[in-house]
Structures are given as C-alpha cells and as structure tokens.
C-alpha cells in the first residue's frame, strides 16, 4: 500500500467536490469518458462566466485602448503554415514497448540514470519522434489535401489575421490591443492534472500592438497588470510566481517572456504567459498572404509592421486555481453544538457562482415561504440567488458554504413581526467566512449585498 501525500489527498478532495456539487464532470462520462476533455456543470459554468466576464470588463470595457473580437475555431491551413504551427507545433513523443503507452519525452522517469516508463517502469522505449499537437479535420464534402482545416491551437492567430480589418474599422492609434476569449485545441500526448492540461480549453488573450521601441516596457507593464488582475479575483500575490523564461527556452522570435505561475496542490504551474512576440506574427502573415499588414503613422509619415506584447491566460487553469485557492476546511458547530469539519469554498464574492442563499426557517409555514420568495424576486435582478427550504437550517448553510456562496439570508418569525413589531421585515444576513449573523431590513438587502460584492 502506498501512502498518499497531503497534496494529492487535497487534489482528490477537490476533484470529488467538483463532481459532487456540479462544478466539473468528465466529458462523455456515461460512455467511459474521453481523456483530457471536461464538461462544466451548473456551478462550474457560473464560475467560468464570472471569470471571463470580469476579464472582459477590465480588459475591454474599462479601457480606451483595447477592443474585442471573436474568431472562428476552424482555421485555414495557410494561417497555421505562416505562423509555423503546421511545421513546428509538436512535442517529442516516446512509446513504451512494454505497456504501449505514449509519453512526452520529458515525462519519463529517471532511475539510476536509466529512463523508464512512468506507467509500468519498463525500459524498452522507442526513440523520440515529433508529434504535431494540432487537430486536423476536413471542411466540406471532399476529404483530400485541399479540404484540410485545423482546430485552432491558440486564439492569437485569428487576431493577427484580422489585424488590418480591425485597425481600419476602429481607427485606433498605436499602442492598442485586440482582446479575445475563445476555445483552442491541442492534442496533448498525455493530458493530466484534472483540467490543467486538457485537449480542449479556453484562452483569454490580448495582442497589444506597439512600436518596436515600446516592446520591452509594455512587457513589464502587462506583467504587472495581470498580477493585479489575479489579486482582484482572489488569488493572493504570495501564491503567484513570475518566472522569467530563459533565453534558450523562449520562442526564437520572442525578446522576453514571463510565465505567471500558481502553487497548485500538484505543483507550481503556469496560469498565463506574457510574451513580447516582436513583429514576427504580422510579418509572417504579410509575407505569406502578400497583403500589407503595415501601420501608417500620420504624424511621422512612417509605415511599419507593429510589434506585439501578448498576455495569454488559460480560462480553465484559472478556474481550477480559483477552486484550489478557495478550498478550505474548518471546524464549525453542528445542529447540537458539536464541532464538525466544515468544507468551505472561500471564493472572492466577485467570482462566487451563487451570491446569496435565501432560506425560510421552516418550509411548512406559508408566511415564511412567501416572504423568502419575495426576497428572491427582490435580489434576482442584481445577482445569482439560490432558494433552499429543505432540511435543518444549519445543513442548508453548510450546503452553500461548500459551493462558496458568500451570503445567506434567513426569514424567521421575527421577520413576520410576531415577537417584536419593530423587527418586522428584517432578516438575518449570514457571512460565509466569519459565520457571523446580523439583522438587516429587507429593503436594504440589495444595496448592502451589491456593496459587499463589488
Ligand atoms: Zn510502460
């Protein structure tokens, strides 16, 4: 029997909670699942939307210098030939002849200087060969060379290819950015670490175009902007690490790249790359398409291909980081006052899938139920609300704690004004983290909650 490390136990608890409460399910699960693919359940989709919406808000809506786009997933092969993906977007793959498993060369285990299969420990391995990570398909009825298309391996290329159109319609002056959130696909040899390395994933990217002389400065600027973003969604600076990607590991065209990493239970891993890609991509597409992708500066009368700095974040990775960061266990009294372990997702209220739970103290009292439903209607235009009338009130609190709902409102007999007329139309407002309760007027609830959610 092997004993598991506390970190892998923690990861198992998180995976199990994700399934139990409807954050993340394995894709095609009833048919045995498809490796490296995941579906988001009712709470997972809310969390993911909160993340994407907030990113879009601060990146596009709150800035004058960034505009958005949404490109197609199926991509013309010429785009990916020009970008270098058809030729070079591959990982070295090794097969184990004993158990027939495939691995990326860097995933082999080394024991006493001998490379071994991480699956069976076998030593009979093939030489590494290049495996292209792009998914290939055919567009239209013909399935020959001429109809090949690819599922995009990154969202960035659709931005580069539309650069000229967007420049013309937006009439932006350098420096300016184009932002996009969308799906990308990589046929990973060995997907792992839950949703961290998936075959289908979503990216949030900005291509920020500038003059060559601004590139290095903007690289620093965007690194800082992005670190601030993570703090605002509840990932503390102390859990983030900035790795300066060394010269020999950077893409050959990049003049500087930072990886923003997070301490996952399975190790320190990349959430986002911030790369100064120079004028490589636009120049490649200009050359391959024969169309000018130059920018004309009216003041200096110069014509040139802009450089670009790219902050590229993984949506699914960040969702996973939010869940890992939020997961905690503490001790709280049960119905009879006995201490028990409480699972709490301490999401930043901004990210929490449900903002407020609403509970009538008893479900068989029509006045309490009617009042609670009134509160649901009052809050619903402002936030996601969950109504729950079943079970003891303590159990209902626990269920909301476990999915990270920051606030709970309970309608009791005081709300009905039975004991004290002065308390009529007041409720208890419970805070998830402190478990403290306060008495507030129903009419003040929307303002109080909106204030605490911001
Ligand atoms: Zn093996």
Boltz pocket constraint, residues with backbone or C-beta under 6 A from the ligand:
constraints:
  - pocket:
      binder: B
      contacts: [[A, 96], [A, 97], [A, 98], [A, 99], [A, 100], [A, 101], [A, 117], [A, 118], [A, 119], [A, 120], [A, 121], [A, 122]]
      max_distance: 6.0
